[in-house]
Structures are given as C-alpha cells and as structure tokens.
Amino acid sequence: MRYCKRCLYPENHPLNITFDEQGVCSGCRIHEEKDILDWQERKEKLGKIFDEFRSTSRNIHDCIIPVTGARDSYFIVHIVKNIFKMHPLLVSYNKQYNTKMGIRNLAYLRTLFGCDIINLTVSPERVKRITRESLKKRGSMYWHCLAGTTVFPVQTAVKFRIPLIVWGAHQDCDQVGMFSHLDEVEMTRKYRKEHDLMSLEAEALAYQSQEVTLSDIEPYVYPHDKELEAVGVRGIYLNNYIRWDSKAQHEQMIEAYRYETMVQQRTFDTYNDVDCFHYSGIHDYIKFLKWGYGKVTDHASREIRLKRMTREEGIAMVRKYQNVKPNDLPLFLKWLGVKEDEFWSEIDRHRDSRIWHRNSNGQWKLKDSSLEHVHDEGVDNVRLEKKEKCKFMILPARDPKAEENEYVLIGRGWVD
C-alpha cells in the first residue's frame, strides 16, 4: 500500500487520493493553498455572496445553516451571524445517537446566538430499519446520519424558499484535495450521492430492501431538480473563503462561548463529534475495519499539514489509538436489535481486500499500515517544519453530574 510521504493517508482512501512524483498526496498539495491564498480577498468575495442574499428585514431568514451539537457549528454560526450580520435559520437533523453533552452544546448554541432552529426527528423504529439495511448494503451504521444531515437543510430551503445554504468545510477539498479552494465547489446532489451516501441514494436503499419501505425513506429523499431551480438553492462551503483550521476555530469558540469538549476513545481530538456516542467509537472502528485506518489518521494528517505535529508524532498517535476496540458497541446493538455475531459478519463483508486478508485460522490481518512507513525514502525531502505544539483541551462539563450511558433522543433545546 502506498502512503503519503508527508501526511499519513493511504492510497485506498475512499474519497480517492493521488500522489505526485515526490510521493506527496493531493490533499497535502491542495492544503498548501492555505498558506498562499489571499484570505482577506477570499473573505471579501464571501461578503459579496452574502450581500446577494441579504434580507432587508430582521424578521426574514436570508440563509440556512445546518448545525449539530459538535464540529464547527458554533464557528459557522458565529461567522455568518456575528461577522457578516446575516439572519440564519438553523436546521438540525437528529442523529439519535446523541450524548447529553451534544444536546447541551446545541441548546447553548441556539440560546447564545439567538437563532431560530428547526429540528427533524425521524421515528426511531424507522431509523432502525434503515440502519439495519445500510449495515448490509454498505457496512455503515451512520448512513442515516449522513443522509439526514445533507438533505434536511435542502428540503428546508425548498419549503421555506430560502435559497442560500452555508456549509462548513468541503471534505474532499480538505482531506484529499479533490478540488482547489479556487474552484469554489458547491453542494450538489451528485456529490452527496457518490461520497456522502457511498453511492446509495435513499430510493435505491428502499428498492433493494424487504424491510425498508418508500415511506420509510421519505425524509431522506433529495428534492427534485425543478424544485431546486424554482427556489435557486445554492450551497456554499465556508472553507473556500476562510482559511480552515478546525482546532483553532474550536478554541476560539471555547473561549467565546464555552463550547464543551470530551475525551474520545479512538483519537486525540477532543473537540469534534462530542455530540455522538458512536462517531469516534464503534463507527470509527468500523471505518478502520473497512479501510485499514481511522479518525486518528484523519486528525494526525490534518495536524501535520497545519505544522502542529511531525509525521513521526502523527504515527505515534496512530500506534496509540488505531487498534483500540471501543466500548460502545453493546449500546448500539441493544438499540438496533442485532446480535453481535451478525453485526461483525456484515462488517467483514465490507473489508477492503487491498489492505485486509484472512489467514488460515480465519483471523483478519492488516497487510500494511502507516506504522510500517516511518522511514520511507523521501520523507525528509517533503517534511513540513513544526511551528507550534498540538494540545487539545478538556473543559469541565457544564453538568458534571450527567452520566453518558445512554442515548438522549430529545433534550431541552433552550437554556434559561
């Protein structure tokens, strides 16, 4: 397996990645734009886009922001509402795997920014049927989350005739360099299907299933092109106009709004995905079992590119976290109503044969790993100089007595 000589990404990255003659991946090369582009000029261009959609009345929403109780939601709302003075309508798809901390983060976001918010909670039984099917079809427990978070904002834009949707970072640009920031790519049905949904549209999931009905998948169906055109729906990504640095952005939000953080089982990043029981737990372990790497590789590669971590330090983090078996699987299996052996059987069917093989004893073994590429020839030629330390904070919880031992389907959405 080929690995980037600057970061830690393998050539079997599911979003597709390429390497140049120096062995540096396309994601690292596009990331170099962050230190080259005139970001003030980019920010001014973003302002002009907002001006096209700006409402003259404070009673009218002039854009939509998809939000959760984690990731970059605080930063996005802060930029759009406080810096550019827009009047956003927040929309949130209920992932159902909610932590109490995530519920609190979302409630404080709504309260602190004083924004209207619309939440979508699909029937848990419907979500369970869909999740059992997505495990079979794609080895994914997270398909419904991806489908819901990427379609509900678009459905809302059509319903309320609010054309502009503001997303955070474009994953293909930020991770694998599929696009330049200058391409200014926007959200499309095609991209959502091929990458977010692993080429499995909601309709296809239902047609291929004996358990999931067309009625079940209705909340996940993308609006028709004619509906989008009638409203003029447009989805922009902020990272094309603002130099994206997830760690620095979270720390700004921690200082300004006391965004809550949490220790994660399988990575050193304590800021992202604190709203979900499973994203950095069993969901990430599934990713590792399918592709041979997990979120710790994503996070280490990001920190290497941002010059806060050396490649060797990144590999040390992979060594520490990559093989950790998370403890949240029983909670998920109980919720889903699936036996553990059935679960592992479905996951094994989706392992990438380029990186996994099964030995004569029936045990799965990695063929390769970034751990085996510490001293690859040419690494020093493309090395980035570390500029600062990489330290993630853990803040005292707002509710220190709250135990994270079960999902919170619906929590209090406002803070007095």
C-alpha positions as CSV (number, residue, x, y, z in Angstrom):
1,M,0.0,0.0,0.0
2,R,1.3,3.4,-0.9
3,Y,1.2,6.1,1.9
4,C,1.8,9.8,1.6
5,K,5.3,10.8,2.5
6,R,4.1,14.0,4.2
7,C,0.9,13.0,6.0
8,L,-0.4,9.5,6.8
9,Y,-3.1,8.9,4.2
10,P,-3.1,5.6,2.2
11,E,-3.9,5.2,-1.4
12,N,-7.1,3.4,-0.7
13,H,-8.7,6.5,0.9
14,P,-12.5,6.1,0.0
15,L,-12.7,9.6,-1.3
16,N,-9.9,8.9,-3.8
17,I,-6.4,10.3,-3.5
18,T,-3.5,10.8,-5.8
19,F,0.3,11.1,-5.3
20,D,2.8,13.2,-7.2
21,E,6.4,12.3,-8.2
22,Q,7.6,13.2,-4.7
23,G,5.1,10.8,-3.1
24,V,3.0,13.7,-1.6
25,C,-0.7,13.2,-1.7
26,S,-3.2,15.5,-3.5
27,G,-4.7,16.5,-0.1
28,C,-1.3,17.8,1.1
29,R,-0.7,19.7,-2.1
30,I,-4.1,21.5,-2.0
31,H,-3.6,22.2,1.7
32,E,-0.6,24.3,0.7
33,E,-3.0,26.8,-0.7
34,K,-3.9,27.7,2.9
35,D,-0.5,29.4,3.2
36,I,-0.6,31.0,-0.3
37,L,-4.0,32.4,-1.0
38,D,-5.1,35.9,-0.1
39,W,-7.7,35.1,2.5
40,Q,-8.7,38.7,3.0
41,E,-9.6,38.8,-0.7
42,R,-11.5,35.5,-0.3
43,K,-13.4,36.8,2.7
44,E,-14.4,39.9,0.7
45,K,-15.7,37.6,-2.0
46,L,-17.7,35.7,0.6
47,G,-19.2,39.0,1.7
48,K,-20.4,39.8,-1.8
49,I,-22.1,36.4,-1.9
50,F,-23.9,37.1,1.3
51,D,-24.9,40.6,0.0
52,E,-26.7,38.9,-2.9
53,F,-29.0,37.1,-0.4
54,R,-29.1,39.5,2.5
55,S,-32.5,40.2,3.9
56,T,-33.6,43.8,4.5
57,S,-35.9,42.7,7.3
58,R,-34.7,41.1,10.5
59,N,-37.9,39.0,10.5
60,I,-36.9,37.2,7.4
61,H,-34.2,34.5,7.3
62,D,-31.7,35.0,4.5
63,C,-29.8,31.8,4.7
64,I,-29.8,28.3,6.3
65,I,-27.1,26.8,8.4
66,P,-27.0,23.0,9.2
67,V,-25.9,22.6,12.8
68,T,-25.2,19.9,15.4
69,G,-24.0,19.9,19.0
70,A,-20.4,19.5,17.8
71,R,-17.9,20.0,15.0
72,D,-17.8,23.5,13.5
73,S,-21.4,24.6,14.1
74,Y,-20.5,27.3,16.6
75,F,-17.9,28.7,14.4
76,I,-20.1,28.7,11.3
77,V,-23.0,30.5,13.0
78,H,-20.5,33.0,14.6
79,I,-19.1,33.9,11.2
80,V,-22.4,34.1,9.4
81,K,-24.4,35.9,12.1
82,N,-21.9,38.0,14.0
83,I,-19.3,38.8,11.4
84,F,-21.4,39.0,8.2
85,K,-24.6,40.1,10.0
86,M,-26.8,37.6,8.2
87,H,-30.1,36.3,9.7
88,P,-29.8,32.5,9.5
89,L,-32.3,29.8,10.1
90,L,-30.6,26.9,11.8
91,V,-31.6,23.3,10.9
92,S,-30.6,20.2,12.7
93,Y,-31.2,16.5,11.9
94,N,-31.5,14.3,15.0
95,K,-28.8,11.6,14.7
96,Q,-30.5,9.6,17.6
97,Y,-27.1,8.6,19.0
98,N,-27.0,11.8,21.0
99,T,-24.8,12.4,24.0
100,K,-26.0,14.7,26.8
101,M,-23.1,17.0,26.1
102,G,-24.2,17.3,22.4
103,I,-27.7,18.2,23.5
104,R,-26.3,20.9,25.8
105,N,-23.9,22.2,23.1
106,L,-26.8,22.5,20.7
107,A,-29.1,24.2,23.3
108,Y,-26.4,26.7,24.2
109,L,-25.7,27.4,20.5
110,R,-29.3,28.2,19.9
111,T,-29.5,30.4,23.1
112,L,-26.2,32.2,22.8
113,F,-26.7,33.2,19.2
114,G,-30.5,33.8,19.5
115,C,-31.3,32.0,16.3
116,D,-34.5,30.2,15.2
117,I,-34.0,26.5,14.7
118,I,-35.9,23.6,13.1
119,N,-35.2,20.1,14.2
120,L,-36.1,16.9,12.4
121,T,-36.5,13.7,14.5
122,V,-37.4,10.7,12.4
123,S,-39.2,7.8,14.1
124,P,-36.6,5.7,15.9
125,E,-38.2,2.5,14.5
126,R,-37.9,3.8,11.0
127,V,-34.3,4.8,11.6
128,K,-33.6,1.3,12.9
129,R,-35.0,-0.4,9.8
130,I,-32.9,1.9,7.6
131,T,-29.8,1.3,9.7
132,R,-30.1,-2.5,9.6
133,E,-30.3,-2.2,5.8
134,S,-27.4,0.2,5.5
135,L,-25.3,-2.2,7.5
136,K,-26.0,-4.9,5.0
137,K,-25.6,-2.7,1.9
138,R,-22.6,-0.5,2.9
139,G,-21.4,-1.8,6.3
140,S,-22.5,1.6,7.7
141,M,-24.3,2.4,10.9
142,Y,-24.1,6.1,10.0
143,W,-25.8,6.2,6.6
144,H,-29.0,7.7,8.0
145,C,-27.0,10.4,9.8
146,L,-25.2,11.4,6.6
147,A,-28.3,11.2,4.5
148,G,-30.3,13.2,7.0
149,T,-27.8,16.0,7.7
150,T,-27.2,16.5,4.0
151,V,-30.8,16.5,2.8
152,F,-32.9,18.2,5.6
153,P,-31.3,21.6,5.0
154,V,-32.0,21.3,1.3
155,Q,-35.6,20.3,1.9
156,T,-36.0,23.2,4.3
157,A,-34.5,25.6,1.7
158,V,-37.1,24.5,-0.8
159,K,-40.0,24.5,1.7
160,F,-39.3,28.0,3.0
161,R,-37.8,29.4,-0.2
162,I,-34.5,30.3,1.4
163,P,-32.0,29.8,-1.4
164,L,-28.7,30.0,0.4
165,I,-27.3,27.1,2.5
166,V,-24.0,27.7,4.3
167,W,-21.9,24.6,5.0
168,G,-18.6,24.4,6.7
169,A,-15.6,22.5,5.2
170,H,-15.8,20.5,1.9
171,Q,-14.4,17.2,3.0
172,D,-13.0,16.3,-0.4
173,C,-11.1,19.5,-0.6
174,D,-9.8,19.5,3.0
175,Q,-8.9,15.8,3.2
176,V,-7.9,14.5,-0.3
177,G,-7.6,17.7,-2.4
178,M,-10.1,16.7,-5.0
179,F,-10.7,20.4,-5.6
180,S,-8.8,23.6,-5.2
181,H,-10.3,26.3,-2.9
182,L,-10.3,28.4,-6.0
183,D,-12.8,26.0,-7.7
184,E,-15.3,27.2,-5.1
185,V,-17.2,23.9,-5.4
186,E,-20.8,23.9,-4.1
187,M,-23.1,21.3,-2.7
188,T,-24.7,19.1,-5.3
189,R,-27.0,16.1,-5.5
190,K,-24.2,14.2,-7.4
191,Y,-21.5,14.8,-4.8
192,R,-23.9,13.8,-1.9
193,K,-24.7,10.5,-3.6
194,E,-21.2,9.5,-4.6
195,H,-19.4,10.5,-1.5
196,D,-21.6,11.3,1.5
197,L,-24.0,8.4,0.8
198,M,-21.4,5.9,-0.6
199,S,-23.4,5.9,-3.9
200,L,-26.5,4.6,-2.2
201,E,-29.5,7.0,-2.6
202,A,-32.4,6.6,-0.3
203,E,-34.7,5.4,-3.1
204,A,-32.2,2.6,-4.0
205,L,-31.9,1.5,-0.4
206,A,-35.7,1.0,-0.3
207,Y,-35.9,-0.7,-3.7
208,Q,-33.3,-3.2,-2.7
209,S,-34.8,-3.9,0.7
210,Q,-37.5,-6.2,2.0
211,E,-37.7,-4.3,5.3
212,V,-37.4,-0.6,4.3
213,T,-40.3,0.9,2.5
214,L,-40.6,4.0,0.3
215,S,-42.5,5.7,3.2
216,D,-39.5,5.0,5.5
217,I,-37.0,6.8,3.3
218,E,-39.2,9.8,2.5
219,P,-37.3,12.1,5.0
220,Y,-34.1,11.3,3.2
221,V,-35.2,11.9,-0.4
222,Y,-33.4,14.8,-2.2
223,P,-35.7,17.4,-3.7
224,H,-36.3,17.3,-7.4
225,D,-34.1,19.5,-9.7
226,K,-37.2,21.5,-10.7
227,E,-37.8,22.4,-7.1
228,L,-34.2,23.4,-6.5
229,E,-34.3,25.5,-9.7
230,A,-37.5,27.2,-8.7
231,V,-36.0,28.4,-5.5
232,G,-32.5,28.9,-6.8
233,V,-31.0,26.7,-4.0
234,R,-27.3,27.2,-3.6
235,G,-25.0,25.5,-1.0
236,I,-21.6,27.2,-0.4
237,Y,-18.7,25.9,1.7
238,L,-17.0,28.4,4.0
239,N,-13.6,26.8,3.7
240,N,-13.4,28.1,0.2
241,Y,-13.4,31.6,1.6
242,I,-12.0,31.3,5.1
243,R,-8.7,29.6,6.0
244,W,-10.0,26.5,7.7
245,D,-8.4,25.3,10.9
246,S,-10.7,23.2,12.9
247,K,-8.6,23.1,16.1
248,A,-8.0,26.9,16.2
249,Q,-11.7,27.6,15.4
250,H,-12.9,25.3,18.2
251,E,-10.6,27.0,20.6
252,Q,-12.0,30.4,19.6
253,M,-15.5,29.1,20.3
254,I,-14.4,27.5,23.7
255,E,-13.1,30.9,24.8
256,A,-16.0,32.9,23.5
257,Y,-19.0,30.6,24.2
258,R,-17.6,27.8,26.4
259,Y,-18.2,25.0,23.8
260,E,-17.9,21.7,25.7
261,T,-15.2,19.1,24.9
262,M,-14.9,15.4,25.6
263,V,-12.2,12.7,25.6
264,Q,-12.6,10.3,22.7
265,Q,-11.9,6.6,22.7
266,R,-10.0,6.3,19.3
267,T,-8.4,9.7,18.7
268,F,-6.6,12.6,20.5
269,D,-9.0,15.2,19.1
270,T,-11.4,16.2,22.0
271,Y,-13.3,18.9,20.0
272,N,-15.0,17.1,17.1
273,D,-18.1,14.9,17.3
274,V,-18.7,15.1,21.1
275,D,-22.4,15.1,20.3
276,C,-22.4,11.4,19.1
277,F,-21.9,8.3,21.2
278,H,-20.5,6.4,18.3
279,Y,-18.8,8.6,15.7
280,S,-15.4,8.3,17.4
281,G,-16.2,5.0,18.8
282,I,-17.7,2.0,17.0
283,H,-18.4,4.0,13.9
284,D,-14.7,4.8,13.6
285,Y,-13.8,1.3,14.4
286,I,-15.9,0.1,11.5
287,K,-14.0,2.6,9.3
288,F,-10.8,1.0,10.5
289,L,-12.1,-2.5,9.8
290,K,-13.1,-1.5,6.3
291,W,-10.3,0.7,5.1
292,G,-7.4,0.0,7.5
293,Y,-7.2,3.4,9.1
294,G,-9.4,5.5,11.3
295,K,-10.1,9.1,12.5
296,V,-6.8,9.3,14.3
297,T,-5.2,9.2,10.9
298,D,-7.5,11.9,9.7
299,H,-6.7,14.1,12.7
300,A,-3.0,13.4,12.6
301,S,-2.8,14.2,8.9
302,R,-4.6,17.5,9.5
303,E,-2.3,18.5,12.3
304,I,0.8,17.5,10.3
305,R,-0.4,19.7,7.4
306,L,-1.0,22.6,9.9
307,K,2.5,22.2,11.2
308,R,1.5,21.3,14.7
309,M,2.7,17.8,14.6
310,T,5.6,16.0,13.0
311,R,4.9,12.9,10.8
312,E,6.6,10.8,13.5
313,E,4.3,12.2,16.2
314,G,1.3,11.5,14.0
315,I,2.4,7.9,13.6
316,A,2.8,7.6,17.3
317,M,-0.8,8.8,17.7
318,V,-1.9,6.1,15.2
319,R,0.0,3.5,17.1
320,K,-1.7,4.6,20.3
321,Y,-5.3,4.7,19.1
322,Q,-5.7,2.7,15.9
323,N,-6.3,-0.7,17.4
324,V,-8.4,0.5,20.4
325,K,-11.6,-1.5,20.5
326,P,-14.4,0.9,21.7
327,N,-16.8,0.0,24.5
328,D,-20.0,1.5,22.9
329,L,-21.0,-1.5,20.7
330,P,-23.4,-3.1,23.2
331,L,-25.4,0.1,23.5
332,F,-25.7,0.2,19.7
333,L,-26.6,-3.4,19.3
334,K,-29.3,-3.2,22.0
335,W,-30.8,-0.2,20.3
336,L,-30.7,-1.8,16.9
337,G,-31.9,-5.3,18.0
338,V,-29.0,-7.1,16.2
339,K,-26.8,-9.8,17.7
340,E,-23.0,-9.2,17.8
341,D,-22.0,-12.1,15.6
342,E,-24.5,-10.8,12.9
343,F,-23.0,-7.4,13.2
344,W,-19.4,-8.5,12.7
345,S,-20.4,-10.7,9.8
346,E,-21.9,-7.7,8.0
347,I,-18.8,-5.6,8.6
348,D,-16.4,-8.3,7.5
349,R,-18.1,-8.4,4.1
350,H,-17.1,-4.8,3.5
351,R,-13.4,-5.0,4.3
352,D,-11.2,-3.7,1.6
353,S,-9.2,-6.6,0.2
354,R,-6.3,-4.2,-0.7
355,I,-5.5,-3.8,3.0
356,W,-7.0,-6.8,4.8
357,H,-6.5,-10.5,4.4
358,R,-7.9,-13.5,6.3
359,N,-5.3,-16.1,7.4
360,S,-5.7,-19.8,7.5
361,N,-7.0,-19.5,11.1
362,G,-9.8,-17.2,9.9
363,Q,-8.3,-14.2,11.6
364,W,-8.2,-10.8,9.8
365,K,-4.8,-9.2,9.4
366,L,-3.7,-5.9,8.1
367,K,-1.5,-6.2,5.0
368,D,0.1,-2.7,5.7
369,S,-0.2,0.4,7.8
370,S,1.3,3.8,8.2
371,L,3.1,2.3,11.2
372,E,5.3,0.5,8.6
373,H,6.2,3.6,6.7
374,V,8.0,5.7,9.3
375,H,11.3,5.7,7.5
376,D,10.2,5.7,3.8
377,E,12.7,7.1,1.4
378,G,12.0,10.7,0.5
379,V,10.1,11.6,3.7
380,D,12.6,14.2,4.8
381,N,12.6,15.9,1.4
382,V,8.9,16.9,1.7
383,R,8.7,17.3,5.5
384,L,6.9,20.4,7.0
385,E,8.6,22.2,9.8
386,K,6.6,22.0,13.0
387,K,5.6,25.5,14.1
388,E,3.6,25.0,17.3
389,K,2.5,22.4,19.8
390,C,-0.5,20.3,19.4
391,K,-2.5,20.2,22.6
392,F,-6.3,19.7,22.9
393,M,-8.2,21.0,25.9
394,I,-10.7,19.2,28.2
395,L,-13.0,21.7,29.9
396,P,-15.1,20.9,33.0
397,A,-18.6,19.9,31.9
398,R,-21.5,22.3,32.4
399,D,-23.3,19.4,34.0
400,P,-20.6,17.4,35.8
401,K,-23.2,15.0,37.3
402,A,-24.6,13.9,33.9
403,E,-23.6,10.4,33.1
404,E,-23.0,9.5,29.4
405,N,-24.5,6.0,29.5
406,E,-27.5,6.1,27.1
407,Y,-28.8,8.0,24.1
408,V,-30.8,11.2,24.5
409,L,-33.4,11.2,21.8
410,I,-34.8,14.6,22.5
411,G,-33.4,17.0,25.2
412,R,-34.1,20.5,26.3
413,G,-33.4,22.9,23.4
414,W,-33.1,26.2,25.2
415,V,-31.1,27.4,28.1
416,D,-32.6,29.9,30.5
